[in-house]
Amino acid sequence: MSHDRRCSKVRAPTQGRRKAVLLRLLLGGLITGLTACTQGGQLTPMGATLMGGGHGENLSAQADALPYATLVVHTQGNKALLVMAHRAGEYGRDTYWQAGDRATLHLRDGVPTSTAGFEELLLGRWHSAEASAGYRVHAHWRDASGQEWQDVATASLACESAQPVDLPLTRLPLERCTERLDWKSSNTHSRGVYWREPGSLRIWGGDMELWPDGPRLRWQVARPWWSDAEDTGRDNGQTTLPDTAPSS
């Protein structure tokens, strides 16, 4: 990583500080006992927090057997079933998902926003509008040595027409949306993919780098946390991804 990304005395944005405080409160107060499968073999430092997904274990079957909202998560060759531990924010847009050791993934509108309990931490990831076409993605993270970094990317999103997609517990027609990011400080490029439901714009899964040159995270909704009575689409302005017409 280039030196100009490193912030030895970095000051987190107000939004990032609020997220970090909220996550600390959640981790201090959430009940134990939320479990994931047992992972066999050698784990990477980040993957070790997502305890689960041993060879031959069927995470879809386990999700089907649980009455709770769940995600299937893959990172660095490891996978786990995460259980929703808390829901907060306007319209319940912020959801917090835990593995067996209480490592937490925070989604906002179905998109990764921050993490807790990992060796490397995503302290905040959010979007902002840009005057010209496209938008900006901001990332703030802490590496394994404790150093904090920030970067901002110019981003664009292109969505394809909906096609059937296999999910852990169902099959749905979803739009495949590709997000292209040009990171300023690191002078790198990355690409993420989201699968969203037409109309409601709910995010059912994705595959993205948590920060530039960072670990990739893939997730799919197994059992959703929303109901059909909830309007989580364009009408109430929740969706963090910009609304784009399907590409031809």
C-alpha positions in Angstrom: 0.0 0.0 0.0 1.2 3.5 -0.7 2.3 5.7 2.2 -0.2 8.5 1.5 -3.1 6.2 2.5 -1.7 5.6 6.0 -3.1 7.9 8.7 -1.1 7.5 11.9 -3.4 10.1 13.6 -6.4 9.7 11.4 -9.6 11.2 12.6 -12.6 9.0 11.8 -15.6 10.7 10.2 -18.5 11.4 12.6 -20.5 8.7 11.0 -17.6 6.2 11.4 -17.1 7.1 15.1 -20.8 6.6 15.7 -20.7 3.2 14.1 -17.7 2.2 16.1 -19.3 3.2 19.4 -22.5 1.4 18.4 -20.7 -1.8 17.6 -18.8 -1.7 20.9 -22.1 -1.3 22.8 -23.7 -4.1 20.8 -20.8 -6.5 21.4 -20.9 -5.7 25.1 -24.6 -6.4 25.4 -25.7 -9.0 22.9 -26.4 -12.4 24.2 -24.1 -15.3 23.6 -25.1 -18.6 22.1 -25.5 -17.5 18.4 -23.6 -20.3 16.7 -22.1 -21.1 13.3 -20.7 -24.4 12.1 -17.3 -25.7 13.1 -14.6 -25.1 10.5 -12.0 -27.9 10.2 -8.4 -27.4 9.0 -6.2 -24.3 8.9 -7.9 -20.9 8.9 -6.7 -17.5 7.8 -6.7 -14.8 10.5 -9.8 -13.2 9.1 -11.5 -16.5 8.3 -10.9 -17.8 11.8 -13.5 -15.4 13.1 -16.1 -16.8 10.7 -16.1 -20.2 12.5 -18.1 -22.5 10.2 -18.4 -24.2 6.8 -16.4 -27.4 7.3 -16.1 -29.6 4.3 -19.3 -31.5 3.5 -21.5 -29.3 5.7 -24.6 -28.0 4.1 -25.1 -24.4 5.2 -28.4 -24.1 3.3 -29.9 -27.0 5.2 -28.7 -25.4 8.5 -30.3 -22.1 7.5 -33.5 -23.9 6.6 -33.6 -25.5 10.1 -33.2 -22.2 11.9 -36.1 -19.8 12.5 -33.8 -16.8 12.4 -32.6 -14.4 9.7 -29.3 -15.7 8.4 -26.6 -15.0 5.9 -24.1 -17.3 4.2 -20.7 -15.6 4.1 -17.5 -16.5 2.3 -14.1 -14.9 2.8 -10.6 -16.0 2.1 -11.6 -19.6 1.4 -13.8 -19.9 4.5 -17.5 -19.8 4.9 -20.1 -19.6 7.7 -23.7 -19.1 8.5 -24.2 -15.8 10.3 -27.3 -15.1 12.4 -28.9 -11.7 12.7 -28.3 -10.4 16.3 -29.8 -6.9 16.1 -31.7 -4.6 13.9 -31.7 -0.8 14.2 -31.9 2.5 12.4 -34.8 4.1 10.5 -36.9 1.4 8.9 -34.5 -1.2 10.5 -32.0 -0.5 7.8 -29.0 -1.4 10.0 -28.6 -5.1 10.7 -25.8 -6.8 12.7 -24.8 -10.4 12.1 -22.8 -12.6 14.3 -20.6 -15.7 14.1 -20.1 -18.2 16.9 -17.3 -16.1 18.5 -19.4 -12.9 18.3 -17.5 -11.4 15.4 -19.9 -9.0 13.8 -20.8 -7.9 10.3 -22.8 -4.7 10.0 -25.0 -4.3 6.9 -26.8 -1.1 5.9 -29.6 -1.7 3.4 -28.0 -5.1 2.8 -24.5 -3.8 2.0 -21.4 -4.3 4.3 -20.8 -1.1 6.3 -18.5 -2.1 9.2 -17.1 -5.1 11.1 -16.1 -5.9 14.7 -14.1 -8.7 16.2 -11.8 -9.3 13.2 -8.1 -8.9 13.1 -8.5 -6.3 10.4 -11.5 -4.0 10.8 -13.7 -2.1 8.5 -14.5 1.0 10.5 -16.9 2.5 8.0 -17.9 2.3 4.3 -20.5 4.7 2.9 -21.6 6.5 -0.2 -21.9 10.2 -1.0 -23.3 12.0 -4.1 -21.1 13.5 -6.7 -22.0 16.5 -8.8 -21.2 14.7 -12.1 -22.4 11.3 -13.1 -21.6 8.5 -10.6 -21.0 8.7 -6.9 -18.3 8.3 -4.3 -17.5 5.4 -2.0 -15.6 6.2 1.2 -13.7 3.5 3.2 -12.1 3.7 6.6 -10.3 0.7 8.0 -7.7 -0.6 10.5 -5.1 -3.1 9.6 -3.7 -5.9 11.7 -0.9 -3.7 13.1 -3.5 -1.1 14.4 -2.8 1.5 11.7 -5.9 3.3 10.4 -6.3 4.1 6.7 -8.8 6.0 4.6 -9.5 6.2 0.9 -12.2 7.5 -1.4 -13.2 6.1 -4.8 -15.2 7.5 -7.8 -17.7 4.8 -8.5 -20.3 3.9 -11.1 -23.0 1.2 -11.2 -24.4 -0.7 -14.1 -27.2 -3.2 -13.8 -28.3 -6.0 -16.1 -31.8 -7.2 -16.7 -33.0 -9.6 -14.0 -32.1 -13.3 -14.4 -32.9 -16.3 -12.0 -30.3 -16.6 -9.3 -29.9 -19.6 -6.9 -29.9 -18.5 -3.3 -29.4 -20.7 -0.2 -33.2 -21.2 0.3 -34.8 -20.0 -2.8 -34.4 -19.0 -6.5 -35.3 -15.4 -7.5 -35.0 -13.2 -10.6 -32.4 -10.6 -9.6 -30.5 -7.8 -11.3 -26.7 -8.3 -11.4 -25.2 -4.8 -10.7 -21.5 -4.2 -11.2 -19.9 -1.5 -9.2 -16.6 -0.1 -10.6 -14.4 1.9 -8.2 -11.3 4.1 -8.9 -9.5 4.6 -5.5 -7.8 8.0 -5.3 -5.1 7.6 -2.6 -4.0 4.1 -3.5 -4.3 4.6 -7.2 -6.0 1.2 -7.6 -9.1 -0.1 -9.2 -11.6 -2.6 -7.9 -15.0 -4.1 -8.8 -17.9 -5.4 -6.8 -21.1 -7.1 -7.7 -24.5 -6.9 -6.1 -27.6 -8.9 -6.7 -30.7 -6.9 -6.1 -34.5 -7.5 -6.5 -36.2 -5.4 -9.2 -38.8 -2.9 -7.8 -38.0 -3.2 -4.1 -34.2 -2.9 -4.8 -33.5 -5.2 -1.9 -29.9 -6.6 -1.9 -29.9 -10.4 -1.8 -26.1 -10.9 -2.1 -22.8 -9.5 -3.2 -19.1 -9.9 -3.8 -16.8 -7.1 -3.0 -13.5 -5.9 -1.5 -14.1 -4.4 1.9 -11.4 -1.7 1.1 -8.8 -1.2 -1.6 -6.5 -4.2 -1.8 -8.5 -5.7 1.2 -10.1 -9.1 1.7 -13.0 -10.0 -0.5 -16.3 -10.7 1.1 -19.1 -12.7 -0.6 -22.5 -13.0 1.1 -26.0 -14.2 0.2 -29.2 -13.8 2.2 -30.5 -17.2 3.3 -33.5 -16.3 5.4 -34.4 -12.6 4.9 -35.1 -10.3 7.8 -37.7 -8.1 6.0 -41.3 -8.8 5.3 -43.5 -8.0 2.3 -45.2 -5.3 4.4 -42.0 -3.3 4.5 -41.2 -0.9 1.8 -37.4 -1.0 1.5 -37.1 0.2 -2.0 -36.8 3.5 -3.9 -39.9 5.1 -2.3 -38.4 5.7 1.1 -34.9 6.4 -0.1 -33.2 3.7 1.9 -31.3 1.9 -0.8 -27.6 3.0 -0.7 -26.9 1.8 -4.2 -27.9 4.4 -6.9 -30.9 3.6 -9.0 -29.8 2.7 -12.6 -31.6 1.5 -15.6 -30.7 -2.1 -16.7 -27.9 -2.1 -19.3 -28.8 -3.3 -22.8 
